[in-house]
């Protein structure tokens, strides 16, 4: 084993890990390998064989940059599955087994990797963008999460929220159903909430984060759609945009959670399903839902900024000038690297006359906030997450901007958490809320 591998393994062993179920060690390993094999194919084999160990993915990862600890090298996070591939399926697998070069993994070794696959990876994809061999490292890590889930080795917070969402449509219990909270938000903010219409052109969803933490963003969504006179509806049985099984690695659960939204969209015959300010919901619904559902979706899935930018181009959305000083903008990873949603928010900002001062690393090269991929919900990951996000906060400060905006509620909550932890003097703001506050007159919108 090389120096990097030895250092990484030694560090990983220090971390406790969560288990689900009462499986024996051999059964956990068998399930993990079977789970990995379900996703595995020629493309994954090519990715594993193509790595030249150049280290560039490490220099792209904020966890490695913050710690300089080799265990956080992105490609190292799939090492157990790479070794299993070489032992079982690689071109030299018979020789590896014959001479004992690659021994069988243990459940404890897999469990120790939980920290690397979940606590220290946001699935942000920056490593994939940087890799000179074109390896989608983040996709391999996502596959490894699937295998860990099958082995009952997902972080408890993600597993429990995914299980609750699969059963009820909500990631966790609340004092009142989200449907009732949604209507209460409408009443308190003086905006009509279209709910459970039998037919509509657009179906709206909300992040659980906004329902619980940022009700103003929910009201802003309803207000903007009403202003444009869009035929739209929320659905009581398909409200929550996030998919916690996507974070936890449970493919079947992810399919069931996505299916709940898909079937509600089909029921009211929509043409577009709007993903609100939530990056990972966008990835789960736009890029993975149809595959899991088993057939093409008969409607479009669009992020709210994509949709509003298109309405702006069509002359259906008019915006007033926003006098909020110099602003900077954080690009949510899942939107810019998986969806190319880079220009849409900037088009909306320009339409409001916002003076945008870009971060040094922005657009496709933007660094993650540190909370994506479910990391924000994993309590034990907080110290490492804070360490990784410090450079992002400094980057925001260096712009000298007076206003800090983003278009992802989980990013917003992560920055708010960082604000409390570091006593930071910036408050992240919602781009959607800014738009709702600067809608043009009804006459302008119709012209």
FENJOKA-V557454 format. One record per residue. N is the residue number from 1. RES is the residue in one small letter. SS is DSSP state (hx for helix, st for strand, lp for the rest). PHI is phi in whole degrees, -180 to 180 (none if undefined). PSI is psi in whole degrees, 0 to 359 (* if undefined). Layout:
BEGIN
N:RES:SS:PHI:PSI ; N:RES:SS:PHI:PSI
END
This chain:
BEGIN
1:x:lp:none:137 ; 2:x:lp:-79:175 ; 3:x:hx:-61:317 ; 4:x:hx:-61:315 ; 5:x:hx:-63:317 ; 6:x:hx:-63:314 ; 7:x:hx:-63:318 ; 8:x:hx:-64:315 ; 9:x:hx:-64:319 ; 10:x:hx:-62:319 ; 11:x:hx:-70:321 ; 12:x:hx:-65:328 ; 13:x:lp:-63:340 ; 14:x:lp:-73:346 ; 15:x:lp:-97:130 ; 16:x:lp:-71:158 ; 17:x:lp:-140:161 ; 18:x:lp:-97:151 ; 19:x:lp:-129:148 ; 20:x:lp:-121:140 ; 21:x:lp:82:178 ; 22:x:lp:-117:34 ; 23:x:lp:-67:148 ; 24:x:lp:-76:170 ; 25:x:hx:-60:312 ; 26:x:hx:-62:322 ; 27:x:hx:-66:322 ; 28:x:hx:-63:314 ; 29:x:hx:-63:316 ; 30:x:hx:-62:319 ; 31:x:hx:-67:320 ; 32:x:hx:-62:314 ; 33:x:hx:-67:322 ; 34:x:hx:-66:321 ; 35:x:hx:-64:319 ; 36:x:hx:-67:320 ; 37:x:hx:-64:330 ; 38:x:hx:-61:322 ; 39:x:hx:-89:345 ; 40:x:lp:-79:143 ; 41:x:lp:-160:194 ; 42:x:hx:-61:323 ; 43:x:hx:-65:316 ; 44:x:hx:-64:320 ; 45:x:hx:-61:317 ; 46:x:hx:-60:318 ; 47:x:hx:-63:315 ; 48:x:hx:-67:323 ; 49:x:hx:-78:341 ; 50:x:hx:-85:344 ; 51:x:lp:-62:128 ; 52:x:lp:-106:10 ; 53:x:lp:56:44 ; 54:x:lp:-81:338 ; 55:x:lp:87:1 ; 56:x:hx:-66:328 ; 57:x:hx:-66:330 ; 58:x:hx:-64:317 ; 59:x:hx:-70:348 ; 60:x:hx:-92:346 ; 61:x:lp:-97:125 ; 62:x:hx:-67:335 ; 63:x:hx:-69:320 ; 64:x:hx:-70:316 ; 65:x:hx:-59:320 ; 66:x:hx:-72:328 ; 67:x:hx:-111:336 ; 68:x:lp:55:30 ; 69:x:lp:-96:121 ; 70:x:hx:-62:341 ; 71:x:hx:-65:340 ; 72:x:hx:-91:8 ; 73:x:lp:-61:123 ; 74:x:hx:-52:314 ; 75:x:hx:-67:335 ; 76:x:hx:-66:336 ; 77:x:hx:-67:342 ; 78:x:hx:-106:16 ; 79:x:hx:-57:316 ; 80:x:hx:-58:323 ; 81:x:hx:-79:331 ; 82:x:hx:-66:317 ; 83:x:hx:-66:320 ; 84:x:hx:-65:321 ; 85:x:hx:-61:314 ; 86:x:hx:-64:325 ; 87:x:hx:-76:326 ; 88:x:hx:-105:327 ; 89:x:lp:-129:344 ; 90:x:lp:-67:167 ; 91:x:lp:-62:335 ; 92:x:lp:-108:19 ; 93:x:hx:-55:316 ; 94:x:hx:-59:321 ; 95:x:hx:-70:319 ; 96:x:hx:-59:318 ; 97:x:hx:-71:318 ; 98:x:hx:-61:316 ; 99:x:hx:-98:3 ; 100:x:lp:71:26 ; 101:x:lp:-71:330 ; 102:x:lp:-126:103 ; 103:x:lp:-81:163 ; 104:x:lp:-71:141 ; 105:x:lp:-70:158 ; 106:x:lp:-110:161 ; 107:x:hx:-64:325 ; 108:x:hx:-65:320 ; 109:x:hx:-63:317 ; 110:x:hx:-62:316 ; 111:x:hx:-60:322 ; 112:x:hx:-66:335 ; 113:x:lp:-78:352 ; 114:x:hx:-55:320 ; 115:x:hx:-60:320 ; 116:x:hx:-77:323 ; 117:x:hx:-80:332 ; 118:x:hx:-115:307 ; 119:x:hx:-70:330 ; 120:x:lp:-120:29 ; 121:x:lp:-144:126 ; 122:x:lp:-95:4 ; 123:x:lp:54:33 ; 124:x:lp:-75:336 ; 125:x:lp:85:4 ; 126:x:hx:-66:326 ; 127:x:hx:-63:322 ; 128:x:hx:-65:322 ; 129:x:hx:-65:324 ; 130:x:hx:-84:333 ; 131:x:lp:-55:123 ; 132:x:lp:-70:343 ; 133:x:lp:-95:2 ; 134:x:lp:73:23 ; 135:x:lp:-79:128 ; 136:x:lp:-84:83 ; 137:x:hx:-62:319 ; 138:x:hx:-61:325 ; 139:x:hx:-66:322 ; 140:x:hx:-65:320 ; 141:x:hx:-66:321 ; 142:x:hx:-63:319 ; 143:x:hx:-62:320 ; 144:x:hx:-64:324 ; 145:x:hx:-63:321 ; 146:x:hx:-59:315 ; 147:x:hx:-65:320 ; 148:x:hx:-65:321 ; 149:x:hx:-62:316 ; 150:x:hx:-62:331 ; 151:x:lp:-86:1 ; 152:x:lp:71:39 ; 153:x:lp:-129:39 ; 154:x:lp:-94:153 ; 155:x:lp:-57:139 ; 156:x:hx:-60:321 ; 157:x:hx:-62:317 ; 158:x:hx:-72:320 ; 159:x:hx:-63:314 ; 160:x:hx:-67:319 ; 161:x:hx:-67:321 ; 162:x:hx:-65:318 ; 163:x:hx:-63:318 ; 164:x:hx:-68:320 ; 165:x:hx:-68:324 ; 166:x:hx:-62:321 ; 167:x:hx:-76:319 ; 168:x:hx:-119:343 ; 169:x:lp:92:347 ; 170:x:lp:-112:142 ; 171:x:lp:-70:344 ; 172:x:lp:-161:165 ; 173:x:lp:-67:149 ; 174:x:lp:-138:161 ; 175:x:lp:-58:328 ; 176:x:lp:-144:155 ; 177:x:lp:-56:149 ; 178:x:hx:-59:329 ; 179:x:hx:-58:314 ; 180:x:hx:-68:323 ; 181:x:hx:-64:321 ; 182:x:hx:-61:313 ; 183:x:hx:-65:323 ; 184:x:hx:-65:323 ; 185:x:hx:-63:317 ; 186:x:hx:-60:315 ; 187:x:hx:-65:315 ; 188:x:hx:-70:336 ; 189:x:hx:-106:4 ; 190:x:lp:65:39 ; 191:x:lp:-132:142 ; 192:x:lp:-74:133 ; 193:x:lp:-108:106 ; 194:x:lp:-73:121 ; 195:x:st:-134:131 ; 196:x:lp:58:38 ; 197:x:lp:-67:142 ; 198:x:lp:-66:330 ; 199:x:lp:-144:147 ; 200:x:lp:-163:162 ; 201:x:lp:-81:329 ; 202:x:st:-132:135 ; 203:x:st:-105:131 ; 204:x:st:-102:143 ; 205:x:lp:-126:164 ; 206:x:st:-131:150 ; 207:x:lp:-76:142 ; 208:x:hx:-55:326 ; 209:x:hx:-59:319 ; 210:x:hx:-72:319 ; 211:x:hx:-57:318 ; 212:x:hx:-87:327 ; 213:x:hx:-121:328 ; 214:x:lp:-131:66 ; 215:x:hx:-60:335 ; 216:x:hx:-62:327 ; 217:x:hx:-70:324 ; 218:x:hx:-64:314 ; 219:x:hx:-63:323 ; 220:x:hx:-63:319 ; 221:x:hx:-60:312 ; 222:x:hx:-64:321 ; 223:x:hx:-67:317 ; 224:x:hx:-65:317 ; 225:x:hx:-66:321 ; 226:x:hx:-65:319 ; 227:x:hx:-58:323 ; 228:x:lp:-87:0 ; 229:x:lp:59:43 ; 230:x:lp:-84:137 ; 231:x:lp:-75:106 ; 232:x:st:-145:165 ; 233:x:st:-157:146 ; 234:x:st:-88:159 ; 235:x:lp:-126:128 ; 236:x:lp:-56:323 ; 237:x:lp:-96:13 ; 238:x:lp:-152:54 ; 239:x:lp:-89:316 ; 240:x:st:-81:125 ; 241:x:lp:-79:321 ; 242:x:lp:-62:155 ; 243:x:lp:-131:97 ; 244:x:hx:-70:339 ; 245:x:hx:-69:331 ; 246:x:hx:-62:317 ; 247:x:hx:-66:315 ; 248:x:hx:-75:339 ; 249:x:lp:98:9 ; 250:x:lp:-87:97 ; 251:x:hx:-64:315 ; 252:x:hx:-66:319 ; 253:x:hx:-65:319 ; 254:x:hx:-59:317 ; 255:x:hx:-61:316 ; 256:x:hx:-65:321 ; 257:x:hx:-69:318 ; 258:x:hx:-65:321 ; 259:x:hx:-61:324 ; 260:x:hx:-57:315 ; 261:x:hx:-71:318 ; 262:x:hx:-60:314 ; 263:x:hx:-67:327 ; 264:x:hx:-69:322 ; 265:x:hx:-65:320 ; 266:x:hx:-66:322 ; 267:x:hx:-62:325 ; 268:x:lp:-104:13 ; 269:x:lp:57:44 ; 270:x:lp:-77:159 ; 271:x:lp:-98:335 ; 272:x:st:-140:136 ; 273:x:st:-106:122 ; 274:x:st:-93:123 ; 275:x:st:-89:125 ; 276:x:lp:-75:200 ; 277:x:lp:-73:81 ; 278:x:lp:-155:114 ; 279:x:hx:-70:311 ; 280:x:hx:-71:331 ; 281:x:hx:-62:323 ; 282:x:hx:-62:313 ; 283:x:hx:-63:315 ; 284:x:hx:-66:321 ; 285:x:hx:-87:319 ; 286:x:hx:-81:321 ; 287:x:hx:-104:338 ; 288:x:hx:-116:338 ; 289:x:hx:-62:315 ; 290:x:hx:-64:320 ; 291:x:hx:-62:315 ; 292:x:hx:-70:325 ; 293:x:hx:-69:331 ; 294:x:lp:99:0 ; 295:x:lp:-161:161 ; 296:x:lp:-61:145 ; 297:x:lp:-83:135 ; 298:x:lp:-83:20 ; 299:x:lp:-144:161 ; 300:x:st:-87:149 ; 301:x:st:-114:123 ; 302:x:st:-136:143 ; 303:x:st:-72:151 ; 304:x:hx:-58:324 ; 305:x:hx:-70:323 ; 306:x:hx:-60:312 ; 307:x:hx:-63:314 ; 308:x:hx:-69:325 ; 309:x:hx:-64:322 ; 310:x:hx:-67:322 ; 311:x:hx:-67:326 ; 312:x:hx:-63:313 ; 313:x:hx:-62:326 ; 314:x:lp:-82:358 ; 315:x:lp:79:12 ; 316:x:lp:-91:348 ; 317:x:lp:-124:123 ; 318:x:lp:-117:139 ; 319:x:st:-127:143 ; 320:x:lp:-86:165 ; 321:x:lp:-72:137 ; 322:x:lp:-107:114 ; 323:x:lp:-93:72 ; 324:x:lp:-116:24 ; 325:x:lp:72:190 ; 326:x:st:-68:133 ; 327:x:st:-124:156 ; 328:x:st:-128:165 ; 329:x:st:-138:133 ; 330:x:st:-97:123 ; 331:x:lp:-85:117 ; 332:x:lp:-64:133 ; 333:x:hx:-56:313 ; 334:x:hx:-66:335 ; 335:x:hx:-80:315 ; 336:x:hx:-85:323 ; 337:x:lp:-91:332 ; 338:x:lp:-100:339 ; 339:x:lp:-124:351 ; 340:x:lp:67:22 ; 341:x:lp:-84:72 ; 342:x:lp:-108:317 ; 343:x:hx:-80:327 ; 344:x:hx:-55:308 ; 345:x:hx:-64:327 ; 346:x:hx:-72:326 ; 347:x:hx:-62:318 ; 348:x:hx:-67:321 ; 349:x:hx:-65:318 ; 350:x:hx:-63:321 ; 351:x:hx:-63:335 ; 352:x:lp:-96:6 ; 353:x:lp:69:25 ; 354:x:lp:-75:131 ; 355:x:st:-82:106 ; 356:x:st:-98:124 ; 357:x:lp:-111:109 ; 358:x:lp:-71:149 ; 359:x:lp:-67:155 ; 360:x:lp:-56:317 ; 361:x:lp:-109:105 ; 362:x:lp:-137:176 ; 363:x:hx:61:222 ; 364:x:hx:-63:338 ; 365:x:hx:-96:6 ; 366:x:lp:-62:144 ; 367:x:lp:-81:149 ; 368:x:lp:-67:156 ; 369:x:lp:-69:336 ; 370:x:lp:108:347 ; 371:x:lp:-104:352 ; 372:x:hx:-68:169 ; 373:x:hx:71:16 ; 374:x:hx:91:356 ; 375:x:hx:-61:324 ; 376:x:hx:-60:331 ; 377:x:hx:-87:349 ; 378:x:lp:-89:109 ; 379:x:hx:-62:317 ; 380:x:hx:-67:343 ; 381:x:hx:-83:353 ; 382:x:hx:-57:312 ; 383:x:hx:-58:317 ; 384:x:hx:-69:321 ; 385:x:hx:-61:316 ; 386:x:hx:-61:319 ; 387:x:hx:-64:321 ; 388:x:hx:-73:331 ; 389:x:hx:-87:351 ; 390:x:hx:-57:318 ; 391:x:hx:-66:328 ; 392:x:hx:-68:319 ; 393:x:hx:-64:320 ; 394:x:hx:-63:321 ; 395:x:hx:-63:320 ; 396:x:hx:-63:315 ; 397:x:hx:-60:321 ; 398:x:hx:-66:341 ; 399:x:lp:-73:337 ; 400:x:lp:71:13 ; 401:x:lp:-70:148 ; 402:x:lp:-89:335 ; 403:x:st:-126:135 ; 404:x:st:-120:117 ; 405:x:st:-117:155 ; 406:x:st:-153:171 ; 407:x:lp:-126:37 ; 408:x:lp:-144:125 ; 409:x:hx:-69:327 ; 410:x:hx:-69:323 ; 411:x:hx:-61:316 ; 412:x:hx:-60:316 ; 413:x:hx:-68:325 ; 414:x:hx:-64:315 ; 415:x:hx:-67:322 ; 416:x:hx:-61:320 ; 417:x:hx:-65:319 ; 418:x:hx:-65:324 ; 419:x:hx:-59:315 ; 420:x:hx:-68:317 ; 421:x:hx:-67:316 ; 422:x:hx:-97:1 ; 423:x:lp:55:44 ; 424:x:lp:-75:148 ; 425:x:lp:-97:14 ; 426:x:lp:-110:146 ; 427:x:lp:-120:116 ; 428:x:st:-67:138 ; 429:x:st:-121:153 ; 430:x:st:-83:130 ; 431:x:hx:-63:321 ; 432:x:hx:-62:319 ; 433:x:hx:-65:321 ; 434:x:hx:-62:318 ; 435:x:hx:-63:315 ; 436:x:hx:-62:330 ; 437:x:hx:-81:350 ; 438:x:lp:-132:39 ; 439:x:st:-71:139 ; 440:x:lp:-71:172 ; 441:x:lp:-66:159 ; 442:x:hx:-58:324 ; 443:x:hx:-65:320 ; 444:x:hx:-66:319 ; 445:x:hx:-64:329 ; 446:x:hx:-84:341 ; 447:x:lp:-76:*
END
